Amino acid sequence: MRSDARSHELFSRHPDEALTWPSGKQFPIPYHCYDADAFVLHGTVELPGVEALLQGENCHPVILRRPGRPDRGVAQIWLNLYRDTNFGPYREVVISFAASKEKETAVFPYKNAASLLLPGLDPRCVIFTRWLYLDSQPAIDVGREVFGFPKYRAELSFDRAQPEEQNPSEAITLMHRTRTSDGKEVLGVHLDLERSAWKRIETTWQLLRAIGLRGISRVGRAREAASTLLTPVLLKQVVTPVRAVGRPSLYPWSSECELSFGPETAGGRTLAELRFDPVLVQITMGLKFVMLADDPRAMDPIATP
């Protein structure tokens, strides 16, 4: 279903064009996401394991420094419902890690759950996208051939309780499960989140402590959010700037939420081995974004296998 958001000025500023690739397939570039709901689970992971994972990947793990406790790395699980893109609708789960593209590792102080957002506001940092599971072959093809995303075919279920009555600024209930095309479980998620007036005040206070008034003001004034994706060397390593428009809601991870990992898949097994500990949930309804790049056929990847 085509979204009215296709007329948004974000896409008129970055129009797409169909290009023919070495495989003979045609892909429109840049990638446009016109309408999506994104549920991002921000969490911490064991630092030595992330350091091993990123060896040879031209980046270094972000360090979360916790007073009196061992340092941790930062990771994300993205549960994305793409209702309208220039490759059609699909569903996707992304497993990523916060990393620094500089030689000097980025270190961030842990003050509260909102501290996990700090790498996303730092221009030194990238989102290292290691595993992507989705249910659309065209999106798999363009992701692998153009950008070097290690995308895999999967079956994804998103069950939301009474979605027409839910307001992401108040409460959300979501049951999700991802299995590979041969039936192996990647992960399962049960979100049961509420944000009362007191919870909203608490979240605002955490943001103030972690990011500061100046940081919150800078984010609030920005017309769009900027981030950078880094793909692994596995296929080809490409740096991709992203520009996004959307208003996120933040929820602390609650004891009513559940998260499980499948031991037979690389993504699920790695998250379990790294002891992924969910801390914060970021939900953006009606997300719009573009993945910018020059003609990637002429782009020199950072590294190839």
C-alpha positions in Angstrom: 0.0 0.0 0.0 1.4 3.3 -1.1 1.8 5.8 1.7 1.0 9.5 1.6 4.4 10.0 3.1 6.0 9.5 -0.3 5.4 13.2 -0.9 7.5 14.1 2.2 10.3 16.6 1.4 12.9 14.1 2.7 12.3 12.0 -0.4 12.1 14.9 -2.8 15.5 16.1 -1.6 16.9 12.6 -2.2 15.0 11.2 -5.3 15.6 7.6 -6.3 16.7 6.3 -9.7 16.5 2.8 -11.0 20.0 1.5 -11.8 21.1 -1.8 -13.4 23.7 -3.8 -11.4 26.3 -6.3 -12.4 23.9 -9.1 -11.7 21.5 -7.6 -14.3 18.9 -6.7 -11.6 17.5 -3.2 -11.4 17.4 -1.5 -7.9 16.3 2.0 -7.2 18.9 4.1 -5.3 18.8 5.6 -2.7 16.7 3.3 -0.6 13.5 5.0 0.6 11.4 3.9 3.6 8.2 5.9 3.4 6.3 4.4 6.4 7.4 2.0 9.1 7.1 1.1 12.7 10.4 0.5 14.5 10.8 -1.2 17.9 14.5 -0.9 19.0 15.7 -2.8 22.0 18.9 -1.1 23.4 21.0 -3.3 25.6 24.4 -4.0 26.9 26.7 -6.9 26.1 29.9 -8.4 27.4 32.8 -6.2 26.1 35.4 -9.0 25.4 32.9 -10.8 23.2 32.2 -7.7 21.1 35.9 -6.9 20.8 36.4 -10.4 19.3 33.3 -10.0 17.0 34.7 -6.7 15.6 38.2 -7.8 14.9 39.1 -7.1 11.3 36.0 -5.0 10.8 37.7 -1.6 10.7 35.9 -0.4 13.8 36.1 -0.7 17.6 33.3 -1.4 20.1 31.9 1.5 22.0 32.6 1.2 25.7 30.0 1.9 28.3 31.8 2.8 31.6 29.9 1.8 34.7 31.2 3.0 38.1 32.2 0.0 40.2 31.2 -2.6 37.6 32.8 -4.1 34.5 32.7 -2.1 31.3 30.1 -3.2 28.8 29.5 -2.9 25.0 26.3 -1.6 23.5 24.0 -3.5 21.1 20.6 -3.1 19.5 17.8 -5.4 18.3 15.6 -3.7 15.7 12.1 -5.1 15.1 11.0 -3.3 11.9 7.6 -3.3 10.2 8.1 -1.7 6.8 4.6 -0.9 5.4 5.9 1.0 2.3 9.4 1.3 0.7 10.6 1.6 -2.8 11.0 -2.2 -2.6 7.6 -2.9 -1.3 6.4 -3.9 2.2 8.3 -6.4 4.4 9.3 -7.2 7.9 12.9 -7.3 9.3 14.9 -7.9 12.4 18.4 -6.3 12.7 21.1 -7.2 15.2 23.6 -4.4 15.5 26.4 -3.1 17.7 27.5 0.4 18.6 31.0 0.9 17.3 33.6 3.7 16.7 35.2 4.3 13.3 38.0 6.1 14.9 41.3 4.5 16.1 40.6 5.7 19.6 37.7 3.8 21.2 34.7 5.9 22.2 33.9 5.7 25.9 30.6 6.8 27.4 29.7 7.1 31.1 26.7 5.0 32.2 24.3 7.1 34.3 21.0 5.5 33.5 19.1 3.7 30.7 19.2 6.7 28.5 23.0 6.6 28.4 22.7 3.9 25.8 21.5 6.6 23.3 24.8 8.5 23.6 26.6 6.6 20.8 23.8 7.5 18.4 24.4 11.2 19.0 28.2 11.0 18.5 29.6 11.5 14.9 32.5 9.2 15.7 30.1 6.2 16.0 28.5 3.9 13.6 25.8 1.2 13.8 27.6 -2.1 12.9 24.9 -4.2 11.3 25.9 -7.9 11.7 22.7 -9.9 11.1 19.5 -9.1 9.3 16.5 -11.4 9.0 13.6 -10.5 6.7 10.8 -11.9 4.6 11.3 -10.1 1.2 13.6 -11.5 -1.5 13.9 -8.1 -3.4 15.0 -6.4 -0.1 17.5 -9.2 0.5 18.9 -8.9 -3.0 19.4 -5.1 -2.9 20.8 -5.3 0.7 23.4 -7.9 -0.2 24.4 -6.7 -3.6 24.3 -2.9 -3.2 25.2 -2.3 0.5 26.8 -5.5 1.7 24.2 -6.2 4.4 24.3 -9.9 5.4 20.5 -10.5 5.0 18.9 -13.8 5.4 15.4 -15.2 4.6 13.2 -15.6 7.6 9.6 -15.8 8.9 8.6 -13.0 11.2 5.5 -12.6 13.2 4.3 -9.3 14.8 1.2 -9.6 17.0 0.0 -6.4 18.6 -2.9 -6.4 21.1 -5.6 -4.0 19.9 -3.2 -1.8 17.9 -6.0 0.6 16.9 -6.5 1.5 20.5 -2.8 1.8 21.4 -0.9 5.0 21.6 2.9 4.6 21.6 3.2 7.6 24.0 1.2 5.7 26.6 1.4 1.9 26.2 2.3 -0.9 23.8 2.0 -4.6 23.7 3.8 -6.7 21.1 4.5 -10.4 20.6 7.3 -11.1 18.1 9.1 -14.2 16.8 11.7 -14.6 14.2 12.6 -18.0 12.6 14.8 -18.7 9.7 13.4 -20.2 6.5 14.3 -23.7 7.7 12.4 -23.2 11.0 15.3 -22.4 13.4 14.5 -19.8 16.0 16.4 -16.5 16.0 14.7 -14.7 18.8 11.4 -14.1 20.6 10.2 -10.9 22.2 7.2 -10.0 24.4 6.9 -6.3 25.0 4.4 -5.1 27.7 5.1 -1.5 28.2 3.2 1.4 29.8 4.2 5.0 30.3 2.2 6.8 32.9 2.6 10.5 33.6 5.1 9.5 36.3 7.0 7.3 33.9 7.2 10.1 31.4 8.6 12.5 34.0 11.2 9.8 35.0 12.2 9.3 31.4 12.7 13.0 30.8 14.8 13.2 34.0 17.0 10.3 32.8 17.4 12.0 29.4 18.5 15.2 31.1 21.0 13.4 33.3 22.4 11.3 30.4 22.4 13.7 27.5 22.1 17.1 29.1 19.8 20.0 28.3 22.0 21.1 25.4 21.9 17.7 23.8 18.2 17.4 24.2 17.8 20.9 22.7 20.1 20.0 19.7 18.1 16.9 19.0 14.8 18.7 19.3 15.9 21.4 16.8 17.1 18.9 14.2 14.9 18.6 11.2 16.0 14.9 10.9 18.1 12.4 12.7 21.4 11.4 11.2 23.2 8.1 11.7 25.8 5.9 9.9 25.5 2.2 9.1 28.5 0.0 8.7 28.3 -3.4 7.0 30.7 -6.2 7.8 33.5 -7.4 5.6 31.6 -10.7 5.0 30.2 -9.5 1.6 31.7 -6.1 1.2 32.0 -3.4 3.7 30.2 -0.1 2.9 29.6 3.0 5.0 26.0 4.3 4.5 24.7 7.6 5.9 21.0 7.5 7.0 18.6 10.4 7.4 15.4 9.7 9.3 12.2 11.5 10.3 10.1 10.3 13.2 9.2 11.0 16.8 10.4 8.2 19.1 8.9 7.2 22.5 11.2 5.8 25.2 10.3 3.0 27.7 12.6 1.5 30.3 12.7 -2.3 29.9 10.3 -3.8 32.4 10.0 -7.0 34.3 6.8 -7.8 32.4 8.8 -8.0 29.1 10.5 -11.2 27.9 13.3 -11.9 25.5 14.6 -15.3 24.3 17.3 -16.4 21.8 17.6 -19.5 19.6 20.9 -21.4 20.0 20.8 -22.8 16.4 21.2 -19.5 14.6 24.3 -17.3 14.5 22.4 -14.1 15.5 20.5 -15.6 18.4 23.4 -17.7 19.7 25.8 -14.7 19.6 23.4 -12.5 21.6 23.0 -15.2 24.2 26.8 -15.7 24.4 27.4 -12.0 24.8 24.7 -11.9 27.5 22.6 -9.2 25.8 20.8 -7.3 28.6 17.9 -5.2 27.4 17.7 -1.8 29.1 15.7 0.6 27.0 13.0 0.3 24.3 12.7 3.0 21.6 9.5 3.0 19.5 9.0 5.1 16.5 5.6 4.9 14.7 5.4 6.2 11.1 9.2 6.3 10.6 10.5 7.6 7.4 14.2 7.4 6.2 16.6 7.3 3.3 19.8 5.4 3.0 22.2 7.7 1.1 25.0 6.7 -1.1 26.5 7.6 -4.4 26.1 5.1 -7.1 27.4 2.1 -5.2 28.6 0.4 -8.4 31.3 3.1 -8.4 31.8 3.1 -4.6 35.0 1.7 -3.3 34.1 -0.5 -0.3 36.2 -0.1 2.8 37.0 -3.8 2.6 36.0 -6.9 0.7 36.4 -10.6 1.7 
